[in-house]
Amino acid sequence: MRIMRANLKRGTKMDNFVEMARSHRKRYLPRLYSRLEKAGALEEHLKSVAQMAEEELILLVSDQGMRYEEALEIVLPKYILISPEGAQPDLLGNSEEGTQTIGGTTE
């Protein structure tokens, strides 16, 4: 368990996840990106989803024995590479102009 946690060191993965989420949201979720940026909440949002992704990744790999690549396939679309705007309805049935669900929270 210690070895896995060392390989998944905080900072390196977290920074990668933040930048991956930033790039993805800017390209595929421009309204969300703009709304968060204007509200001054973009950095906090990116760090939050990156932290959730990292914590779940560590749990899946270290505690549940899942292979790293398999865990990434679960974690990335859930928190970092979320569905583009208008790609699918949210839980309330709203589409493109609706509320975007991100990492278990509604933005």
DRENNU-656352 format. One line per 5 residues: number of its first residue (from 1); for each residue x, y, z of N, C-alpha, C, O, CB. Coordinates in Angstrom, 3 decimals. Glycine has a CB too. Layout:
<rs>
NUM) X/Y/Z/X/Y/Z/X/Y/Z/X/Y/Z/X/Y/Z | ...
</rs>
This chain:
<rs>
1) 0.822/-1.191/0.000/0.000/0.000/0.000/0.866/1.255/0.000/0.556/2.215/-0.706/-0.935/-0.002/1.201 | 1.941/1.262/0.777/2.831/2.410/0.796/3.454/2.673/-0.568/3.582/3.820/-0.995/3.916/2.206/1.825 | 3.839/1.598/-1.243/4.463/1.739/-2.556/3.498/2.392/-3.524/3.883/3.304/-4.257/4.920/0.375/-3.094 | 2.240/1.939/-3.542/1.245/2.530/-4.429/1.038/3.998/-4.109/1.001/4.838/-5.008/-0.077/1.779/-4.327 | 0.904/4.301/-2.844/0.689/5.699/-2.466/1.888/6.554/-2.860/1.715/7.717/-3.224/0.428/5.815/-0.953
6) 3.081/6.013/-2.795/4.258/6.761/-3.222/4.225/7.011/-4.725/4.605/8.084/-5.195/5.537/6.011/-2.838 | 3.764/6.001/-5.481/3.662/6.165/-6.930/2.580/7.152/-7.329/2.652/7.756/-8.399/3.393/4.833/-7.583 | 1.586/7.318/-6.484/0.487/8.231/-6.754/0.637/9.488/-5.903/-0.339/10.009/-5.363/-0.868/7.548/-6.483 | 1.866/9.960/-5.795/2.177/11.107/-4.953/1.283/12.300/-5.248/1.017/12.636/-6.402/3.619/11.499/-5.130 | 0.826/12.931/-4.170/0.068/14.172/-4.327/0.967/15.200/-4.979/2.180/15.194/-4.769/-0.470/14.692/-2.959
11) 0.394/16.061/-5.750/1.172/17.093/-6.417/1.323/16.757/-7.876/0.769/17.449/-8.729/2.541/17.259/-5.764 | 2.062/15.706/-8.185/2.302/15.354/-9.578/0.998/14.993/-10.279/0.647/15.614/-11.282/3.291/14.192/-9.671 | 0.275/13.997/-9.765/-0.997/13.593/-10.368/-2.011/14.713/-10.271/-2.744/14.978/-11.224/-1.544/12.330/-9.692 | -2.054/15.372/-9.126/-3.010/16.450/-8.918/-2.808/17.548/-9.950/-3.773/18.019/-10.551/-2.880/17.019/-7.503 | -1.563/17.959/-10.160/-1.269/18.998/-11.154/-1.658/18.542/-12.548/-2.215/19.318/-13.324/0.217/19.370/-11.122
16) -1.367/17.284/-12.873/-1.747/16.746/-14.184/-3.258/16.744/-14.352/-3.767/17.113/-15.410/-1.196/15.325/-14.364 | -3.973/16.331/-13.320/-5.427/16.305/-13.385/-6.001/17.715/-13.522/-6.951/17.925/-14.276/-5.997/15.622/-12.144 | -5.435/18.676/-12.803/-5.904/20.064/-12.898/-5.751/20.561/-14.333/-6.686/21.128/-14.899/-5.121/20.985/-11.917 | -4.589/20.351/-14.913/-4.354/20.838/-16.277/-5.202/20.090/-17.305/-5.671/20.685/-18.275/-2.875/20.704/-16.634 | -5.398/18.798/-17.096/-6.240/18.014/-17.995/-7.692/18.510/-17.913/-8.352/18.675/-18.939/-6.156/16.500/-17.642
21) -8.179/18.744/-16.698/-9.546/19.241/-16.504/-9.700/20.635/-17.100/-10.718/20.932/-17.725/-9.910/19.260/-15.005 | -8.706/21.487/-16.913/-8.751/22.852/-17.457/-8.868/22.805/-18.981/-9.738/23.449/-19.567/-7.485/23.656/-17.036 | -8.005/22.053/-19.596/-7.992/21.958/-21.053/-9.311/21.376/-21.578/-9.878/21.879/-22.548/-6.807/21.096/-21.519 | -9.784/20.324/-20.934/-11.025/19.675/-21.367/-12.216/20.617/-21.229/-13.024/20.725/-22.152/-11.272/18.397/-20.557 | -12.336/21.294/-20.104/-13.466/22.194/-19.884/-13.413/23.387/-20.821/-14.446/23.826/-21.325/-13.491/22.670/-18.439
26) -12.231/23.909/-21.058/-12.100/25.063/-21.952/-12.528/24.700/-23.375/-13.174/25.496/-24.056/-10.649/25.582/-21.951 | -12.166/23.497/-23.817/-12.478/23.076/-25.184/-13.902/22.541/-25.342/-14.600/22.904/-26.289/-11.498/22.021/-25.622 | -14.334/21.679/-24.419/-15.603/20.972/-24.584/-16.753/21.495/-23.728/-17.912/21.153/-23.963/-15.399/19.545/-24.280 | -16.433/22.322/-22.738/-17.458/22.895/-21.862/-17.230/24.403/-21.742/-17.053/24.914/-20.636/-17.434/22.217/-20.452 | -17.233/25.114/-22.862/-16.867/26.538/-22.831/-17.792/27.401/-21.982/-17.336/28.366/-21.369/-16.848/27.079/-24.225
31) -19.094/27.071/-21.931/-19.999/27.886/-21.102/-19.713/27.679/-19.623/-19.683/28.637/-18.850/-21.471/27.542/-21.403 | -19.505/26.447/-19.236/-19.150/26.151/-17.844/-17.831/26.831/-17.491/-17.717/27.482/-16.453/-19.049/24.618/-17.613 | -16.850/26.678/-18.353/-15.523/27.276/-18.131/-15.658/28.784/-17.938/-15.108/29.351/-16.994/-14.569/26.968/-19.323 | -16.392/29.419/-18.838/-16.570/30.871/-18.776/-17.302/31.291/-17.511/-16.924/32.266/-16.861/-17.330/31.364/-20.000 | -18.346/30.555/-17.165/-19.128/30.864/-15.966/-18.262/30.755/-14.704/-18.310/31.627/-13.836/-20.344/29.917/-15.861
36) -17.479/29.690/-14.609/-16.602/29.516/-13.455/-15.514/30.582/-13.411/-15.179/31.105/-12.348/-15.970/28.132/-13.478 | -14.975/30.891/-14.575/-13.920/31.908/-14.659/-14.446/33.276/-14.230/-13.802/33.980/-13.452/-13.357/31.984/-16.090 | -15.615/33.646/-14.741/-16.207/34.946/-14.389/-16.547/35.037/-12.914/-16.456/36.111/-12.319/-17.458/35.196/-15.212 | -16.937/33.921/-12.321/-17.292/33.893/-10.900/-16.053/33.812/-9.998/-16.161/33.880/-8.773/-18.216/32.709/-10.618 | -14.885/33.667/-10.616/-13.654/33.535/-9.832/-13.535/32.182/-9.154/-12.813/32.035/-8.168/-13.587/34.623/-8.791
41) -14.244/31.193/-9.684/-14.284/29.877/-9.051/-13.605/28.789/-9.871/-13.654/27.618/-9.494/-15.706/29.487/-8.793 | -12.976/29.148/-10.980/-12.399/28.149/-11.870/-11.295/27.348/-11.189/-11.321/26.118/-11.216/-11.857/28.817/-13.116 | -10.346/28.014/-10.592/-9.223/27.304/-9.969/-9.690/26.400/-8.837/-9.217/25.272/-8.703/-8.193/28.299/-9.442 | -10.605/26.887/-8.034/-11.132/26.076/-6.935/-11.846/24.841/-7.485/-11.669/23.741/-6.962/-12.097/26.910/-6.055 | -12.641/25.013/-8.524/-13.344/23.903/-9.159/-12.351/22.873/-9.701/-12.506/21.675/-9.463/-14.250/24.419/-10.291
46) -11.341/23.333/-10.420/-10.359/22.426/-11.025/-9.603/21.638/-9.954/-9.393/20.432/-10.090/-9.367/23.217/-11.897 | -9.201/22.324/-8.901/-8.497/21.644/-7.814/-9.408/20.645/-7.109/-8.963/19.571/-6.704/-7.958/22.665/-6.807 | -10.664/20.995/-6.966/-11.620/20.114/-6.296/-11.845/18.832/-7.093/-11.801/17.742/-6.523/-12.951/20.839/-6.084 | -12.084/18.942/-8.400/-12.321/17.730/-9.194/-11.046/16.904/-9.303/-11.100/15.674/-9.331/-12.839/18.094/-10.599 | -9.898/17.576/-9.365/-8.621/16.852/-9.418/-8.387/16.083/-8.120/-7.911/14.948/-8.142/-7.451/17.829/-9.678
51) -8.718/16.696/-7.007/-8.549/16.028/-5.715/-9.490/14.831/-5.593/-9.089/13.770/-5.114/-8.799/17.017/-4.562 | -10.740/14.999/-6.024/-11.681/13.871/-5.976/-11.192/12.724/-6.861/-11.275/11.557/-6.480/-13.093/14.322/-6.421 | -10.685/13.066/-8.039/-10.166/12.042/-8.959/-8.979/11.320/-8.339/-8.895/10.093/-8.382/-9.757/12.674/-10.307 | -8.071/12.084/-7.766/-6.889/11.494/-7.162/-7.247/10.587/-5.981/-6.690/9.498/-5.841/-5.938/12.588/-6.710 | -8.163/11.032/-5.147/-8.562/10.233/-3.983/-9.217/8.931/-4.413/-8.945/7.877/-3.837/-9.519/11.028/-3.087
56) -10.081/8.995/-5.426/-10.725/7.767/-5.887/-9.721/6.846/-6.570/-9.800/5.625/-6.432/-11.875/8.094/-6.844 | -8.788/7.423/-7.300/-7.750/6.630/-7.956/-6.928/5.869/-6.912/-6.669/4.676/-7.075/-6.831/7.537/-8.812 | -6.529/6.540/-5.868/-5.764/5.903/-4.792/-6.588/4.799/-4.135/-6.075/3.714/-3.862/-5.332/6.948/-3.737 | -7.853/5.074/-3.883/-8.730/4.071/-3.277/-8.838/2.835/-4.161/-8.702/1.711/-3.679/-10.122/4.661/-3.021 | -9.082/3.037/-5.446/-9.255/1.913/-6.362/-7.983/1.080/-6.502/-8.040/-0.149/-6.533/-9.687/2.418/-7.724
61) -6.840/1.753/-6.584/-5.572/1.049/-6.793/-5.048/0.462/-5.487/-4.755/-0.732/-5.416/-4.528/1.994/-7.398 | -4.929/1.279/-4.472/-4.304/0.845/-3.221/-5.203/-0.030/-2.366/-4.779/-1.071/-1.864/-3.884/2.039/-2.428 | -6.429/0.393/-2.206/-7.309/-0.309/-1.276/-8.092/-1.449/-1.926/-8.404/-2.443/-1.269/-8.268/0.667/-0.662 | -8.409/-1.308/-3.217/-9.219/-2.334/-3.870/-8.415/-3.197/-4.841/-8.958/-4.128/-5.438/-10.366/-1.684/-4.604 | -7.141/-2.898/-5.001/-6.262/-3.727/-5.815/-6.478/-3.649/-7.316/-6.040/-4.536/-8.049/-6.409/-5.110/-5.402
66) -7.138/-2.612/-7.780/-7.382/-2.461/-9.212/-6.102/-2.006/-9.917/-5.299/-1.276/-9.336/-8.530/-1.451/-9.467 | -5.914/-2.429/-11.141/-4.769/-1.951/-11.921/-4.934/-0.456/-12.177/-6.048/0.041/-12.341/-4.638/-2.734/-13.268 | -3.806/0.251/-12.209/-3.795/1.698/-12.378/-4.563/2.128/-13.630/-5.368/3.058/-13.575/-2.360/2.204/-12.447 | -4.318/1.461/-14.750/-4.953/1.824/-16.014/-6.463/1.637/-15.947/-7.214/2.445/-16.492/-4.373/0.994/-17.159 | -6.910/0.576/-15.281/-8.347/0.336/-15.113/-8.976/1.420/-14.242/-10.071/1.905/-14.528/-8.595/-1.055/-14.493
71) -8.279/1.788/-13.193/-8.779/2.830/-12.303/-8.885/4.167/-13.041/-9.847/4.911/-12.849/-7.864/2.970/-11.073 | -7.897/4.466/-13.881/-7.955/5.703/-14.671/-9.166/5.717/-15.590/-9.794/6.760/-15.772/-6.678/5.872/-15.495 | -9.499/4.570/-16.171/-10.659/4.486/-17.064/-11.963/4.802/-16.334/-12.927/5.249/-16.955/-10.742/3.096/-17.687 | -11.998/4.578/-15.049/-13.174/4.907/-14.246/-13.141/6.364/-13.808/-14.141/7.075/-13.901/-13.261/3.990/-13.022 | -11.990/6.796/-13.334/-11.855/8.106/-12.698/-11.880/9.270/-13.702/-12.546/10.276/-13.461/-10.568/8.151/-11.904
76) -11.174/9.140/-14.802/-11.081/10.273/-15.735/-12.438/10.736/-16.273/-12.728/11.931/-16.209/-10.191/9.900/-16.894 | -13.273/9.849/-16.797/-14.563/10.338/-17.294/-15.514/10.810/-16.191/-16.421/11.604/-16.442/-15.233/9.257/-18.090 | -15.305/10.328/-15.003/-16.176/10.698/-13.884/-15.890/12.115/-13.380/-16.815/12.848/-13.029/-16.009/9.699/-12.740 | -14.624/12.498/-13.344/-14.243/13.778/-12.760/-13.547/14.742/-13.725/-13.793/15.947/-13.671/-13.354/13.532/-11.603 | -12.705/14.241/-14.583/-11.825/15.103/-15.384/-12.345/15.301/-16.804/-12.470/16.437/-17.263/-10.424/14.514/-15.433
81) -12.643/14.229/-17.491/-13.068/14.288/-18.895/-14.575/14.064/-18.983/-15.039/13.120/-19.621/-12.308/13.232/-19.753 | -15.321/14.939/-18.338/-16.776/14.799/-18.285/-17.390/15.078/-19.654/-16.743/15.648/-20.532/-17.373/15.748/-17.229 | -18.633/14.672/-19.822/-19.320/14.819/-21.106/-19.351/16.274/-21.562/-19.562/17.184/-20.761/-20.744/14.276/-21.009 | -19.137/16.478/-22.856/-19.215/17.840/-23.403/-20.609/18.428/-23.242/-21.589/17.696/-23.103/-18.821/17.844/-24.879 | -20.689/19.739/-23.261/-21.972/20.426/-23.157/-22.897/19.965/-24.274/-22.506/19.909/-25.440/-21.782/21.957/-23.210
86) -24.119/19.637/-23.900/-25.120/19.232/-24.874/-25.005/17.803/-25.349/-25.816/17.366/-26.165/-25.053/20.117/-26.031 | -24.019/17.055/-24.866/-23.815/15.690/-25.330/-24.869/14.738/-24.790/-25.240/13.771/-25.456/-22.441/15.209/-24.934 | -25.345/15.007/-23.596/-26.379/14.158/-23.020/-27.145/14.944/-21.982/-26.604/15.885/-21.400/-25.776/12.883/-22.402 | -28.405/14.578/-21.735/-29.184/15.292/-20.727/-28.624/15.046/-19.333/-28.024/14.005/-19.065/-30.653/14.868/-20.786 | -28.826/16.009/-18.462/-28.392/15.816/-17.079/-29.448/15.020/-16.325/-30.419/14.561/-16.925/-28.131/17.177/-16.383
91) -29.278/14.855/-15.051/-30.189/14.043/-14.254/-31.606/14.607/-14.195/-32.552/13.875/-13.903/-29.651/13.902/-12.863 | -31.759/15.892/-14.468/-33.079/16.510/-14.444/-33.736/16.498/-15.822/-34.856/16.983/-15.982/-32.978/17.937/-13.933 | -33.045/15.946/-16.810/-33.593/15.889/-18.151/-33.283/17.117/-18.983/-33.749/17.229/-20.117/-35.060/15.700/-18.081 | -32.505/18.040/-18.438/-32.116/19.226/-19.199/-31.047/18.847/-20.201/-30.249/17.942/-19.955/-31.614/20.351/-18.265 | -31.027/19.530/-21.320/-29.998/19.234/-22.306/-28.989/20.363/-22.353/-28.582/20.871/-21.309/-30.616/19.007/-23.690
96) -28.586/20.757/-23.522/-27.483/21.683/-23.738/-27.510/22.906/-22.828/-26.468/23.287/-22.294/-27.487/22.129/-25.152 | -28.643/23.517/-22.641/-28.727/24.727/-21.825/-28.942/24.412/-20.351/-29.065/25.320/-19.530/-29.848/25.614/-22.325 | -28.986/23.127/-20.016/-29.288/22.721/-18.651/-28.104/22.808/-17.720/-27.038/23.314/-18.070/-29.810/21.337/-18.644 | -28.317/22.313/-16.555/-27.302/22.288/-15.517/-26.337/21.152/-15.795/-26.767/20.054/-16.147/-27.938/22.141/-14.120 | -25.059/21.388/-15.646/-24.040/20.362/-15.894/-23.670/19.704/-14.580/-23.327/20.387/-13.615/-22.782/20.969/-16.575
101) -23.734/18.389/-14.535/-23.347/17.650/-13.342/-21.880/17.304/-13.456/-21.442/16.740/-14.459/-24.211/16.372/-13.156 | -21.114/17.644/-12.418/-19.674/17.449/-12.458/-19.206/16.784/-11.190/-19.397/17.311/-10.094/-18.950/18.775/-12.662 | -18.596/15.634/-11.333/-18.002/14.956/-10.193/-18.929/14.797/-9.018/-18.512/14.929/-7.867/-16.804/15.681/-9.759 | -20.207/14.509/-9.303/-21.147/14.288/-8.227/-21.754/15.565/-7.662/-22.597/15.506/-6.766/-20.479/13.542/-7.144 | -21.329/16.729/-8.183/-21.895/17.983/-7.731/-22.526/18.678/-8.921/-22.158/18.409/-10.064/-20.824/18.878/-7.063
106) -23.449/19.549/-8.670/-24.098/20.279/-9.753/-23.535/21.673/-9.824/-23.480/22.391/-8.826/-25.621/20.321/-9.563 | -23.114/22.051/-11.020/-22.555/23.387/-11.252/-23.589/24.249/-11.929/-23.327/25.417/-12.217/-21.268/23.319/-12.105
</rs>
